[in-house]
Amino acid sequence: MTVRLLLLAVAIAAAACRTMPVADTRARPDAGAAGDRHATFANPLNLSYRFVVESLPVHRTAADPLITLFGHDYYLFASKSGGYWHSPDLRDWTFVVPTGFDLEPPAPAILVLDGRMYYTAHRSKALYTTGDPRTGRWTKVADLADYPDPAFLLDDDGRVYLYHGASLNGGISVVELDPRDGFKVIAGPTLLMRANHADHGWERSGPDNLGAVMAEGFRIAPYIEAAWMTKHDGTYYLQYSAPGTVWKTYADGVYTSTSPTSGFTYAPYSPFSYKPGGFIGSGGHAATFRDKRGNYWRVVTMIVSVAHKFERRLGLVPAGFDADGVMRADNYLGDYPQYLPGTIATPLGGNRTGWMLVSAGKQATASSTLDAHPAANAFDEDVRTWWSAASGARGEWLSVDLGQPARIEAVQINFAEQDARARGRSEPHHQQYVVERSDDGTRWSMLIDRSRNIADVPHDYVVLDSAVRARYVRITNVHTPASGRFSIRDLRVFGLGDGAPPAEVRGVTVQRDTADTRTAIVRWSPSAGATAYVVRFGVAPDKLYTEIQVDDVTSLRTNALNRGVRYYFTVDAISAAGVARGTAALSAEHAPAGALRQAAPGPLGGR
């Protein structure tokens, strides 16, 4: 009861920070209809991620998520969270600490059957049920085998299947269970797919999909895991993750069949969910679900992996199927503000607000700085770096000069918890702060007042009461919890910069490696005004559903392609003033061929 009252108070306080609609579609990167700006969010989700309880470096984590609709609420389960959340709208969440089962086994799975919810997880070896998950009271109903990374499917005919698998160079299998006879196995396990990084470039391990090299000199095989099954228009879409949860290249591919237990073939447009760029990366180990309006979404694992390799967060992206049955997840500018489920009639391809990032790469100053954590880190669009003050004292501050006045709509503050000593959920962990704005860097006025905040807000996303113009933004510490230092991964200011959007990208060329067609190099001429680019590609000129965001560079090497598949590419230009979409899709086979196998591996983008 105390936790619920606390979250209710926070929700009431947050309502004061919502803004009235403002019409300005100039910077919209898609053609979606304008929605209620009150109902917006930015990835990663601003949840009360639990601190680890093991004797590891202090860090927060949540991973391997799923969201399911039960009654009138959405329920969110994730590994290493010490419980689960429920929400009527996917915005205001209530946390539940359940009883009746062990909370620590990872990769939870949920089945909703006959008005009840059933739960299992990797290594739990049991099935539990409740008729009211709000109460947190669960009862064991069956023993199960140890199914790694399990996922249920309740088919239209009432039959129940459990998909599973998690191993190096492994695969995904299925068993059929009988819910009328203690969930005993009727058939299986049957192997449905296996790793194939020889043909699927994106399955290769490492941050660049070239195969991570161990100290001993051998390359790590991909980790195949995270089965999920979606049935759509009579087709079964078997989703899986590779190459590993520690890399931003973590992604999801798909096999399809007309049967739930056999005949699966690889979808050549895989990975259909891929996000190696941007502020926070990864589109892997996800669950596909439908919102109350019937639209598809995916809740995904996103990667930090600095304090510990399993330091992770959660994200939410629109998903669905095109007219040809191609499955897709919309990761385009996937950590910019977008509308919550239920706000836009058709969110897939049209869910972003059009608010751009106006703070990236701008000049920063601070009250103090801890060695190796300079102020510039808070504006480098990388969740894996951060600024830290020398202390957690009241009055420590961080300021950014946007370079010129900009229109500000929302702010996301991603806290870093430098030197925090927290463990689990045993103590309050609420950050208190204020954000101010200025035209000259001298005279300041209040923008956001969180000086009395009592909620855990590790990725606090605040929409202003109304859009404002300012050149300078400053955040000042009021209270930093857990004996830590005031520290911020990134202070992200969203709105619109002055001036025109960048020019359309010209001079795009694509070289496909003739020796290894899993690799291609895309090059382009600089776009006037651009500060970043998005390379989009796909298996047809009108299906450029995969994207890689890079900084202000003029080339991209991708090693994530599939052998034997023809691709088309285009490049978009991004700036604080908007987006210029590429209008021509270039076929890799139409560009000059090269022998890229001799080129040195590089980062995602390079000059």
C-alpha positions in Angstrom: 0.0 0.0 0.0 2.8 2.4 0.8 4.5 1.8 -2.6 1.2 2.5 -4.4 0.5 5.7 -2.6 4.0 6.8 -3.3 3.6 6.2 -7.0 0.2 7.9 -7.0 1.8 11.0 -5.5 4.5 10.9 -8.2 1.9 10.5 -11.0 0.0 13.6 -9.7 3.2 15.6 -9.5 4.2 14.5 -13.0 0.9 15.7 -14.4 2.0 19.3 -13.6 4.9 18.8 -16.1 2.7 18.0 -19.1 2.4 20.4 -21.9 -0.4 21.6 -24.2 -0.3 20.6 -27.9 1.8 22.8 -30.2 1.5 22.4 -33.9 4.8 22.1 -35.8 5.4 19.3 -38.2 8.5 20.8 -39.8 10.9 18.3 -38.2 8.8 15.2 -38.3 10.8 12.3 -39.7 7.7 10.4 -40.6 4.1 11.1 -41.7 2.2 10.1 -38.6 -0.8 12.1 -37.4 -0.2 14.4 -34.5 -1.0 12.8 -31.1 -1.5 14.0 -27.6 1.9 15.3 -26.5 1.1 14.5 -22.9 1.3 10.8 -23.7 5.0 10.7 -24.9 8.1 8.9 -23.7 11.7 8.4 -24.6 13.8 5.3 -24.4 15.2 3.9 -22.2 12.0 3.6 -20.1 12.1 5.5 -16.8 11.5 2.5 -14.5 12.7 1.8 -11.0 15.5 -0.5 -12.2 16.7 -2.6 -9.3 20.3 -2.5 -8.2 22.0 -5.9 -8.2 21.9 -7.9 -5.1 25.0 -10.0 -5.8 28.5 -9.0 -4.8 29.3 -7.4 -8.1 30.1 -3.8 -9.0 27.1 -1.6 -8.1 24.8 -1.2 -11.1 21.1 -1.3 -12.1 19.7 -3.8 -14.5 16.6 -5.2 -16.1 16.5 -7.4 -19.2 14.6 -10.2 -21.1 11.3 -8.4 -20.8 7.8 -9.2 -21.8 4.5 -7.2 -21.6 1.1 -8.9 -21.6 -2.4 -7.5 -21.3 -4.4 -9.1 -18.5 -7.8 -7.6 -17.6 -7.5 -3.8 -17.9 -3.8 -3.6 -17.2 -0.5 -4.2 -18.9 2.0 -6.4 -16.9 5.7 -6.0 -17.4 8.1 -8.7 -16.3 11.9 -8.6 -16.6 14.9 -10.5 -15.3 16.6 -9.4 -12.1 13.9 -6.9 -11.1 12.7 -8.3 -7.8 9.1 -8.2 -8.9 7.0 -6.9 -11.8 5.0 -3.8 -12.8 1.5 -3.2 -14.0 0.0 -0.1 -15.6 -3.3 0.9 -17.3 -1.6 3.0 -19.9 2.1 1.9 -20.1 3.0 5.3 -18.6 2.3 5.2 -14.8 3.6 1.9 -13.4 2.9 0.2 -10.0 5.5 -2.2 -8.7 4.5 -5.6 -7.2 6.7 -7.8 -5.1 5.2 -11.3 -5.5 5.2 -14.3 -3.1 5.0 -18.0 -4.0 8.0 -18.3 -6.3 11.7 -17.5 -6.5 12.3 -14.1 -8.1 15.8 -14.6 -9.3 15.7 -17.0 -12.2 16.0 -14.9 -15.5 14.0 -14.7 -18.6 10.4 -14.8 -17.3 7.6 -16.3 -19.4 3.8 -15.7 -19.1 0.8 -17.6 -20.3 -2.7 -16.2 -20.0 -5.3 -19.0 -20.1 -8.9 -19.2 -19.0 -8.8 -16.0 -16.9 -5.6 -16.9 -15.1 -1.9 -15.9 -15.5 0.8 -18.6 -15.5 4.5 -17.9 -14.8 7.8 -19.7 -15.3 11.4 -18.7 -16.0 14.8 -20.1 -17.1 15.9 -22.5 -14.4 12.7 -22.2 -12.3 11.6 -25.8 -13.3 8.1 -25.0 -12.2 4.9 -23.3 -13.3 3.0 -20.9 -11.0 -0.4 -19.3 -11.3 -2.6 -16.4 -10.0 -6.1 -15.1 -10.8 -5.1 -11.6 -9.7 -1.5 -10.6 -10.3 -2.1 -7.3 -8.7 -2.1 -9.0 -5.3 1.3 -10.7 -6.0 0.1 -14.0 -4.6 1.1 -17.0 -6.8 0.7 -20.8 -6.3 2.7 -23.6 -7.8 0.7 -25.8 -10.1 3.2 -28.0 -12.0 6.7 -29.1 -12.4 8.5 -28.4 -15.6 11.8 -29.3 -17.2 14.5 -26.6 -17.3 13.6 -24.7 -20.4 16.2 -22.0 -21.2 14.6 -18.6 -22.1 11.1 -20.0 -22.3 8.1 -18.3 -24.2 4.5 -19.5 -24.4 2.1 -19.5 -27.3 -1.6 -20.1 -26.8 -2.8 -21.0 -30.3 -6.3 -20.2 -31.6 -7.4 -23.8 -31.1 -6.4 -23.7 -27.4 -3.2 -25.7 -27.7 -0.3 -24.5 -25.7 3.3 -24.5 -26.9 6.5 -23.5 -25.1 9.5 -22.3 -27.2 13.0 -22.3 -25.7 16.7 -22.2 -26.2 19.8 -20.3 -25.0 23.3 -21.5 -25.9 26.4 -20.7 -27.8 25.9 -21.5 -31.5 22.6 -23.1 -30.4 19.0 -23.1 -31.6 15.4 -22.8 -30.7 13.1 -25.8 -29.9 9.4 -26.3 -29.0 7.4 -28.6 -26.8 3.6 -28.9 -26.7 2.1 -28.9 -23.2 -1.2 -30.2 -22.0 -2.9 -27.7 -19.7 -5.6 -30.2 -18.9 -3.1 -32.7 -17.5 -0.7 -30.8 -15.3 1.1 -29.2 -18.3 2.8 -32.4 -19.2 4.7 -32.6 -22.4 2.5 -34.0 -25.3 5.2 -33.7 -28.0 8.7 -32.6 -28.5 11.2 -31.1 -27.9 11.5 -30.4 -31.6 14.4 -28.3 -33.0 13.1 -25.5 -35.2 16.2 -23.5 -36.1 19.9 -23.2 -35.5 22.6 -20.5 -35.6 23.9 -19.7 -39.0 26.5 -16.9 -38.8 28.2 -18.2 -41.9 25.3 -16.8 -43.9 23.7 -14.3 -41.5 26.2 -11.5 -40.8 24.2 -10.0 -38.0 24.5 -13.2 -36.0 28.2 -12.8 -35.7 29.4 -11.8 -32.3 31.1 -8.5 -31.4 30.2 -4.8 -31.5 30.8 -4.7 -35.3 29.4 -8.2 -36.2 32.9 -9.4 -37.1 33.2 -12.0 -34.4 34.5 -10.9 -31.0 38.0 -12.2 -30.3 38.9 -13.7 -26.9 42.3 -13.2 -25.3 43.2 -16.7 -26.4 42.7 -15.6 -30.0 39.6 -17.5 -31.0 36.3 -15.8 -32.0 33.2 -16.2 -29.9 30.3 -18.0 -31.5 26.9 -16.3 -31.4 24.6 -16.9 -28.5 21.1 -17.9 -29.9 18.4 -17.3 -27.3 15.2 -15.4 -26.4 12.5 -17.3 -28.4 9.2 -15.5 -28.9 6.3 -16.6 -31.1 3.7 -14.4 -32.8 0.9 -15.7 -34.9 -0.4 -13.2 -37.5 -2.8 -13.8 -40.4 -2.2 -17.6 -40.2 1.6 -17.3 -40.2 3.8 -18.2 -37.2 6.7 -15.8 -36.7 9.4 -17.4 -34.6 11.6 -14.6 -33.2 15.0 -15.1 -31.7 18.1 -13.1 -30.5 21.8 -13.0 -31.5 24.7 -12.6 -31.1 24.8 -11.7 -27.4 23.3 -9.3 -24.9 26.6 -7.6 -24.1 26.8 -5.8 -27.5 24.8 -3.0 -29.1 24.5 -5.3 -32.2 22.2 -7.5 -30.1 19.2 -8.0 -32.5 16.2 -10.2 -33.3 15.7 -12.3 -36.4 12.7 -14.3 -37.5 11.7 -17.6 -39.1 8.2 -18.2 -40.5 5.9 -21.2 -41.0 2.3 -22.2 -41.4 2.7 -24.6 -38.5 3.7 -23.9 -34.9 6.0 -26.9 -34.7 7.7 -27.5 -38.1 8.6 -26.1 -41.5 10.3 -22.9 -40.4 12.2 -20.9 -43.0 14.5 -18.0 -42.5 13.1 -14.5 -43.3 15.8 -12.9 -45.5 15.0 -9.4 -44.1 16.3 -10.4 -40.7 17.3 -8.9 -38.4 13.9 -7.2 -38.2 14.8 -5.4 -34.9 18.3 -3.9 -34.9 19.6 -0.8 -33.2 23.4 -0.6 -33.0 23.5 3.2 -33.0 22.1 6.2 -31.1 22.2 7.1 -27.4 21.4 3.5 -26.2 21.7 0.5 -28.4 20.2 -3.0 -28.9 16.9 -4.3 -30.2 17.3 -7.8 -28.9 15.7 -10.2 -26.4 12.3 -8.7 -26.8 8.6 -9.6 -26.6 6.0 -8.7 -29.2 2.6 -7.8 -27.8 -0.6 -5.9 -28.8 -1.9 -2.8 -27.1 -5.5 -2.1 -26.3 -6.1 -0.7 -29.8 -4.7 -3.8 -31.4 -1.4 -2.4 -32.5 1.8 -4.4 -32.2 4.7 -3.3 -30.0 7.9 -4.7 -28.8 9.5 -4.3 -25.4 13.3 -4.8 -25.9 16.5 -5.2 -23.9 18.9 -2.2 -24.3 22.6 -2.3 -23.5 24.8 -0.3 -21.1 27.4 -3.0 -20.2 29.9 -0.8 -18.5 29.9 -1.5 -14.7 29.1 -5.1 -15.6 28.4 -7.0 -18.8 24.8 -7.5 -17.8 24.1 -3.8 -17.1 20.9 -3.3 -19.1 17.7 -1.3 -19.6 14.3 -1.7 -21.3 12.9 0.1 -24.3 9.6 0.2 -26.2 9.2 0.4 -30.0 6.3 0.1 -32.5 6.2 -3.1 -34.4 4.0 -4.9 -36.9 3.6 -6.4 -40.4 3.4 -4.8 -43.8 1.0 -5.8 -46.6 3.3 -8.7 -47.7 3.6 -10.1 -44.2 7.1 -8.7 -43.5 7.7 -8.3 -39.8 9.3 -5.1 -38.7 10.2 -3.1 -35.6 10.5 0.7 -35.9 13.8 1.6 -34.3 14.2 4.8 -36.3 15.6 7.5 -33.9 14.4 5.0 -31.3 15.6 6.9 -28.3 14.0 10.2 -29.3 10.5 11.2 -28.0 7.6 9.3 -29.3 4.0 8.6 -28.4 2.9 6.0 -26.0 0.8 3.0 -27.1 -2.8 3.9 -27.7 -2.1 7.5 -28.7 -1.6 7.2 -32.4 -4.0 5.2 -34.5 -1.2 3.5 -36.6 2.1 4.0 -34.8 4.3 1.8 -37.0 6.3 4.2 -39.1 4.6 7.3 -37.7 5.0 7.5 -34.0 7.6 10.1 -33.4 6.8 13.6 -32.1 9.2 15.4 -34.4 11.1 16.8 -31.4 14.8 16.7 -32.2 17.9 16.6 -30.0 19.3 20.1 -29.6 21.9 19.4 -26.9 24.2 16.8 -28.5 27.9 17.8 -28.8 27.3 21.2 -27.3 29.7 23.0 -25.0 29.4 22.1 -21.3 30.6 23.4 -18.0 30.2 22.1 -14.5 30.6 23.0 -10.9 33.3 20.3 -10.5 34.5 17.2 -12.4 35.7 13.8 -11.3 38.7 12.5 -13.1 37.8 10.6 -16.3 34.2 11.9 -16.3 34.3 15.3 -18.0 31.2 17.5 -18.5 31.3 16.8 -22.3 30.4 13.2 -21.6 26.9 14.3 -20.6 26.3 15.5 -24.2 28.0 12.8 -26.3 24.9 10.7 -27.0 26.4 7.6 -25.4 24.8 6.0 -22.4 28.1 4.2 -21.6 29.9 7.4 -20.6 29.0 10.1 -18.1 29.9 13.2 -16.3 30.4 13.1 -12.5 30.7 16.0 -10.1 33.4 15.6 -7.4 30.7 15.1 -4.8 27.0 14.5 -4.2 26.5 17.8 -2.4 23.6 20.1 -2.8 24.5 22.8 -5.3 26.6 20.7 -7.7 25.6 21.7 -11.3 26.0 21.0 -15.0 25.3 23.5 -17.7 25.1 23.4 -21.5 25.3 26.1 -24.1 23.1 25.2 -27.0 25.0 27.6 -29.2 22.0 29.6 -30.1 18.4 29.9 -28.8 16.4 26.8 -29.4 12.8 25.7 -28.8 12.7 23.3 -25.9 9.8 20.8 -25.5 11.2 18.1 -23.2 14.2 17.0 -21.2 15.5 13.6 -20.4 17.9 13.3 -17.5 19.8 10.0 -17.4 21.5 9.6 -14.0 24.7 7.6 -13.6 24.9 6.8 -9.9 28.6 7.3 -9.6 29.9 5.6 -6.5 26.4 4.7 -5.3 26.3 2.0 -2.6 22.8 0.7 -3.2 21.8 -2.9 -3.3 18.4 -4.3 -4.4 15.4 -2.2 -3.4 16.2 -2.1 0.3 16.5 1.7 0.5 14.9 4.8 -1.2 16.8 6.0 -4.2 15.2 9.2 -5.3 17.2 11.9 -7.1 16.1 15.6 -6.4 17.2 18.4 -8.7 16.1 21.5 -10.6 16.6 22.5 -14.2 16.8 26.1 -15.2 17.1 28.0 -18.5 18.8 31.2 -19.5 19.3 33.4 -22.6 22.7 34.8 -21.5 24.1 32.3 -19.1 23.8 34.7 -16.2 20.1 35.2 -15.4 18.3 32.0 -14.9 14.6 31.0 -14.6 13.0 27.7 -13.5 12.3 25.1 -16.1 11.8 21.9 -14.1 11.4 21.7 -10.3 12.1 18.2 -8.9 13.4 19.4 -5.6 10.8 17.5 -3.7 10.8 14.4 -5.9 10.3 11.1 -3.9 10.3 8.6 -6.8 13.2 6.6 -8.3 13.7 8.2 -11.7 16.9 6.9 -13.3 15.9 8.1 -16.8 13.6 11.0 -15.9 11.7 12.2 -19.0 9.9 15.5 -18.4 7.6 17.3 -20.9 7.4 21.0 -20.2 4.1 22.8 -19.4 4.7 24.8 -22.7 7.5 25.0 -25.2 10.1 27.6 -24.3 13.1 29.2 -26.0 16.5 29.3 -24.4 20.2 29.1 -25.2 21.5 27.7 -21.9 20.2 24.8 -19.8 21.5 24.0 -16.3 20.7 21.2 -13.9 21.5 21.6 -10.2 21.6 18.9 -7.5 19.3 19.1 -4.5 19.8 15.5 -3.3 21.8 12.6 -4.5 21.0 9.2 -2.8 23.0 6.2 -1.7 26.1 8.2 -0.8 26.9 8.6 -4.4 28.1 11.6 -6.5 25.9 13.8 -8.6 26.4 12.3 -12.1 24.6 12.2 -15.4 25.0 9.9 -18.4 23.4 12.4 -20.7 21.3 15.5 -20.2 19.2 15.3 -23.4 17.3 18.4 -24.4 14.6 17.9 -27.1 12.8 20.5 -29.3 13.8 22.3 -32.5 16.8 24.3 -33.4 16.6 27.4 -35.5 17.2 27.3 -39.2 16.3 24.9 -42.0 16.5 21.1 -41.7 19.7 19.6 -43.3 20.0 19.2 -47.0 19.1 15.9 -48.6 22.1 13.5 -48.8 23.7 13.2 -52.2 26.5 11.1 -53.7 25.5 7.8 -52.0 27.5 4.7 -53.1 27.4 1.2 -51.9 30.2 -1.5 -52.2 29.2 -5.0 -51.4 32.1 -7.3 -50.6 32.5 -9.7 -53.5 34.3 -12.2 -51.3 31.9 -11.9 -48.3 28.6 -10.4 -49.1 27.7 -10.1 -45.5 29.7 -6.9 -45.6 29.0 -3.6 -47.4 30.4 -0.1 -47.2 28.1 2.8 -47.7 29.6 6.3 -48.5 27.9 9.6 -49.1 28.7 13.3 -49.5 28.3 15.6 -46.4 24.9 17.2 -46.0 24.9 20.9 -45.2 23.7 21.3 -41.6 23.7 17.6 -40.7 25.0 16.5 -37.3 24.2 12.8 -37.7 23.0 10.4 -40.3 20.7 7.3 -40.5 21.5 4.6 -43.1 18.4 2.7 -44.0 18.4 -0.5 -45.9 16.2 -3.5 -46.8 15.3 -6.2 -49.3 13.2 -3.9 -51.6 13.2 -0.2 -52.4 10.0 0.3 -50.4 11.0 -1.9 -47.5 14.0 -0.1 -46.0 13.1 -1.2 -42.5 16.5 -1.7 -41.0 18.5 1.4 -39.9 21.8 2.3 -38.4 22.3 5.7 -36.8 25.9 7.2 -36.9 27.4 10.5 -35.9 28.7 13.2 -38.2 30.6 10.9 -40.5 30.5 10.1 -44.2 30.7 6.3 -44.4 29.4 3.2 -42.7 30.7 -0.3 -42.8 28.0 -2.9 -42.0 28.8 -6.5 -41.5 25.1 -7.4 -40.7 23.9 -8.5 -44.1 22.7 -11.9 -45.3 24.5 -13.9 -48.0 22.5 -14.3 -51.2 20.1 -11.4 -50.4 19.9 -8.3 -52.6 19.7 -5.0 -50.6 18.8 -1.4 -51.2 20.2 1.5 -49.3 19.5 5.2 -48.6 20.9 7.8 -46.2 19.0 10.4 -44.1 20.5 13.5 -42.7 19.7 14.5 -39.1 20.1 17.9 -37.3 18.5 19.8 -34.4 16.3 21.5 -37.0 14.9 18.3 -38.5 15.3 15.4 -40.8 16.0 15.1 -44.6 14.9 11.7 -45.8 16.8 10.0 -48.6 14.6 9.7 -51.6 16.4 7.2 -53.7 17.1 3.5 -52.8 20.4 2.3 -54.2 21.0 -1.3 -54.9 24.3 -2.7 -53.7 24.7 -4.7 -56.9 24.5 -1.5 -58.9 27.5 0.0 -57.3 31.1 -0.7 -58.2 32.3 -4.0 -56.8 35.3 -4.1 -54.5 37.4 -6.5 -52.5 36.5 -5.2 -49.1 38.0 -8.3 -47.3 41.3 -6.4 -47.2 39.9 -3.4 -45.5 40.6 -3.0 -41.8 37.5 -3.5 -39.5 36.3 -0.2 -38.1 33.6 1.3 -35.9 30.1 1.8 -37.1 31.0 5.1 -38.8 34.2 6.5 -40.0 35.5 9.1 -42.4 
